[in-house]
């Protein structure tokens, strides 16, 4: 028998035990070493944050592949997409995966933000991570929006034209913002270059930095936020590796399989090449901006584009910094009215929102009835006052019937406005026909 060499005793890449230890150390930089048992329950988080991360990584990978063929210029952008789909092996499936993973990434991120709110993850000491989460969600929307234009077909061209035209209603700086984003007065070559740069460089780097900070803040806070009514056995500490790691791996594989199957069944949309001289009827913004475009049909554009979105965004950002009354040394939602508040708020949004849309479409017509008033008053201030009165009445009923705690009222308003915007988005996407008329 020969003597063992130094390489045999100390393998260059270490033995299996050392490799497992290094892998464990990498994982524990993301998750705490020990976590509550409830944290590994799928129904506690639904894996939404991890899904958003997997979809973002998938976007990066497929985006790099698309860059080898795509040409960011108005004469060649559309042709490069067509050539990629028709002549490059797996070109169509790569574009499909990139397109659909971007759409599902927004949905997963929205649901993750919603879950974080409903679990009270905006309360101290997680308040600043709530702000970072909002920035991440907005960043994901804008990275999707900048990629929307790149195919340079009729759908993308006019969606971006409509969306950027909304900036005209922003006082003082609206025209400047629109010109800066477009790179000129109209959507053209400069717009495509701007969007390509932001989509492939500026926004991805920004989002990666925000994600690192976001994960670090979650890690520092001890992992995901658990519900306030957890059982003693649920808060028992267990090792995060391999329990949590294996579950996340399985969830990621299932998600990737779903995206692949969905991309095999449904192709990413691609219409005719962009034609600035021919506008489709109706011309619509991307689906996630459809709620704002729908608001423009019912309010003065200044209220629809500036006042209402700014108030809602300010409210969402300010939620963690409100002074909440403590109950049993906790400021979580009231347990016995939590589900009732969500149900009543959702039901109110589902019924009242389409009812108001129909009334304004066929009955109210404030501008026609109040012709002596300035449009900012007849189309803006008065409808906004009606909306404020209805909101106050809703809060009054919640206080009388369910709970008068501030945190429960925040829950009611957050749920109501979320459902209302989703309804407006669905109406704008599926129930607006030629001339943006309401169709059934």
N, C-alpha and C positions, 0 to 999 in steps of 0.2 A: 504494500500500500504506500502511496505517496503522501508526503506531508501536505497539509493544507496551506495554500498560498494566502498572502494578505488579501487578495481579491475575494477568495472564498470566505475568509473570516469576516470581512467588511465589504459586502457587495456595493458597487458604485451607486446603486439606487436604493440601497437599504433593503431589509427584508420586509415581508408582508406586514408584520406588526408595526414597523416604523412607518410604512406607507399609510396604514390605517390611522396611526396617531397623527400624521401630518394632515390627512384629510379631515380628521375630527377637529383639529385646531383651526382649519380654514372655516369649517361649518360653524364653529363656536364664535367666530368673529361676526357672524350674522345673527345667530341666536344665542340666548343665554345658555350656560352649561346645564342648568336645571330649570325646568319650567313646570307650572301647575299642570296636573293631569288633564284638566279641562281644555288646555290650550291645544291639545292634539286632536280634539273632537272636530270633525269636519264641519258640523253644523254651527260651530262657534265662530268660524271665520269664512266658511265656504271656500277657502283657498283663493279668495278673490285678489288679494294683493300679490300672491305668488303667480296667479294667472296673468295679471297685468304685466308683471316682470317678464314672464316667459314670452308673452306676445311681443313685448318691446324688443327682446333679444332676437326673436324671429324676424321682426321688422328690420333690425340692423343687418342680419345675415342675408335675407332676401334682397334688401336694398343694395348691399354691396354687389350682389350678382347682377342686379338690374343696371347698375352703373357701368358695367362693361359694355353694354349695348346702347343705353339711352344717350341721346344727344340733346342737350338743353338749348335748343334754338327753335324759333317758330317755324322755319321751313322744314326742319328735320325731326322735330320731337314726335309728331304723330306717326310719321313713316317709320321711325325707329321702334315704336311700340308695335306697329303692325308687323314689321319684319321679325321682331322678337317672338311674337305669338305664332307666326306662320312658318318660320324657317329655323329658329333656334330650338334645339332639342330641349324639351321641358320648359321652354320659354313661357308658354301659356300658363303652366301650372305654377311656375315661380311668381309670375305677376299676380295670379289668383291668390296665392298664399299671402303675398305682400299686401294686397288690397283688403282681403277679408280679415287678416290678423289685425290690420289697422282699425277696422270697424269694430271688431270684437274687443280690441284693447280699450277703446273708449267706453264701451258698455261695461266691461269688467272693472274699469277704474271708477266709473260712476257708482256701480253697485258696491265697490269697496269703500268709497267715500260715504255712501249711505249706511253701510254696516257700521263704519267707524262712528258715525253720528248716533245711531240707534243704540250702540253699546256704551255711549257716554265717553268715547275716547277723545273728546274735545276738552274735557275738564282737566284742570291742573293735576299732575305736572306735564300733561301732554298738549297744552294749548298751542305751543309754537309748532309742534308737529302737525297739528290740524291746519295751520296756515300753510305749512310746506306742502301738505297734501292737496290743498286747494290750488296752489301754484303748479303742482305736478299735473293735476287734472286739466287745468287751463292750458298748460304746455302741451299735453297730449292732444288736445283739441286743435291747437294751432299747428302742431307738426303734421297732423292729419290734413288740416286745411291747406297748408302750403304744398303738400303732396297732391292735393285734389286737382291742381292746375296742370301738373306735369304731363298727363296724356295729351293735352292740347286738342281735345275734341269739343263738340258743341256743349255737352253736359258740363264739363269742367270749366270751359271758358265763360259761359254765361252764369254759372254758379258763383264763380269768383267775381264777375262783373257786378252781379246783384249784391253780393255780400259787401264788397268794398264800397259800393255806392251808398250803403247805409251810413258811412262815415260823413257824408255830406250834411247830415242832421246834427252832428256834434258842433256846438257853438265855437266860434273863434278858430279852433285848430282842425276842424273836420276836413276842410279842403286840403290843408297841408298834409294831414295824416294820409289821406287817400292818395295824394300825389307821391308821397314818400314810399308808400307800400307798393304802388303800381310802378314806380320809377318813371312816371310821366302822367299825362292826363287820362290816358286810356290803358286798358289791359293789352300788353304787347310783349315785344322781345325783352324789354327791361324788366317787366313783371315776372316773366318766366325765369330769368336769371336770378332775380331777387328771391323768388320762391324756392328755386332749386338750391341756392346757397343756404337759406334758412333750413330747408328740409333735410339737407344732407350733412350740414356742418354745425351751424349755430345752435339750433334747437336740440339735436341729439346730445351734444356736449353739455348743454345747460341741463337737460333732463337727467343725464348720468350723474352730474354733480348733485342735483336735488335728490335723486334716489339714494345716493350714498349717505347724504345727511339724514334723509328720512329713515332709512334702515338703522342708522346709528342712534337716532333719537328713540326709535322703538326698542332697540337693544338696551339703551340706557334706562328706559322706563320699565324694563323687566319683561318685555315681550308684549303680546297682544293684550288688550283690555278685556277682562272677564266681566260677566254680568254680576250685579250686586247681590244676587240671590243664589250664588254658587253653593253647592253642598260641601261639607267638610272633606269628603273624599275627592271632590273635584279640585281642591286647592292643594292636594298632596303633591309634593315636588317629585318629578321623575327626570331622568336624563333625556335631554333633547336629542342626543345622538345615541342610537340610531332611530328612535321612535318617530320623532318629528321629520327627520330627514327622509326616511323611507316613504312616509305618507306624502310629502311634498313631491318626491320623485314620481310616485304613481300618478298623482294629480297632473303633473306636467306631461307625462306620457299620454294620458287620456286626452288632455287638451290638444296636444300635437296631433294625435290620431283624428280628433274631431275636425281640426282645421284642415288637415290633409283631405279628409273625406268630403268636407264642405267645398273645398277648392276644386276637387275632382268633379263635383256635381254642378257647381255654379261658376260660370266665368265672370271675371271682373267686367263691369260695363265699359263699353267703348262705342261711342256714336261716330258720326261723320267728323271729319276734320273741322276744327274751329273756324267759323265764318262770322267775322264781326258785322257783316252786312245783313245777316239773317238771324233774327232773334226768335227762339222757340216761344210758343205760347201755351202755357205760362213759363216764364223764366224763373227758376227757383234757386235759392241758396242751398248749400249742403244741409242734410237732414238735421244736424245738431243746431243749426241756426234758424230752422224753420219756425220755431216758437217766436223768435224776434220778428221774423218777416210776417207772421200771423198777427202779432201785436200792432204792426204798422197799419193793418187794415182796420183796426178798431180804435186806435189812439192817434193823436198828432205824432208825427215821426220823432219829434224831440222827446216826448214822453216814452214812446215805444223803444227808442234806441239808446237814450241817455238816462232819463229819470228812473224808470222802472228797473232796468238791469243794474244800474248803479246802486239803487236802494237795496235790491236783493243781495248783490255781491257784498255790500257793506255790512248788511245784517248777518250774512253767513260768516264773514271774517270776524265780526264783533261778538259772535255767540260765546266763545270761551271766556270773554272778559266781563260778562255780566255777573252781578253779585247774586248768587243763588243761596236760598235758605237751606241750612243744613238740617237733616233729619237723621238721628242716630249717628252723628258725626260723618254723614255722607251726604252728597248733593246729587245723587243719581235720580233718574226718573222715578216717579211714584209707582211702585210695583203693581198695585191693584187697579190702577187706571191706565197703565201703559198701553195695553192692547186696545182698550176702548178708545183712547185718544187717536191712535193710529187709524182705527177703523172708521171713526166718525170723520176725521179729517180727510181720509182718502175718499170716502163716500161723498162728502161735500164737494171736493174737487171734481170727482167724476160726474156729478150731476149739474152743479152750478156752472162750471166752465163751458161745456158745450151749449148749455141753455143761454148763457150770456152771448156767446158767439152767434147763435141763431137769432136772438132778439136784436142784436146790433145789425145783423145782415138784412133782416126783413122788417123790423118795426121801428127801432129807436131813431136812427138817422139824425143825430144831434146837429150836424152841420146844416142839414136842410131845414130843420125846425128853428134853429137859432142863427139865422143868416145875418142878423145885425151885430153879432159878436165876432171878435177876432177868432180865426181858426185855432189859435193856441188855447183859447178859452173853451170854445164850443166842442172841439175835438180832443182837447188835452185836459184842461183843468177840470171840467165838469165830469167827463167819464172817469178821470182819476179820483175825483171826490166820491163818486158812486162806488168805485172799487174799494176805497178806503173805508167807507161806511159799511159795506158788506163785510170787510175784514174785521172791523171793530165789532160788528154784531156776532160774527163767528167766535171771536175771542170771548165776548161776554157770555155766550151760551156755554162755551167750554168751562169757563170759570164757575158758572152757576151749577152745571150738571156734573162735571167730572173732577176738575181740580183747579185751584187758584194759585198753585205754586208756579213761580216764574219759569222754572226749567220745563215743566209740563206744557206751559203755554208756548214756549219755544219749540217744543216737540210738535205741537199742533200746527203752528204756523209753518214750520219747515216742511212737514208732511203735506200740508195744503198747497203750498206754492210749488213744491216738487211735482205733485200729481197734476196741478194745473198747467205747468209748463209742458209736461209730457203730453197732456191732452192737446194743447195748442200745437205742439210739434207734430203729432199724428194728424190733426186736422189739416195743417199746412201741407203735409207730405202727401196724404192720400185723398183728401176731400176738397182740393182746390183745382178747378179746371181752367179752361180758357178765360183770360182776363181776370184770373184769381177769383172767379166766382165759386160760391159754395155749391158743390155737387154731391149727390148721394149715390 
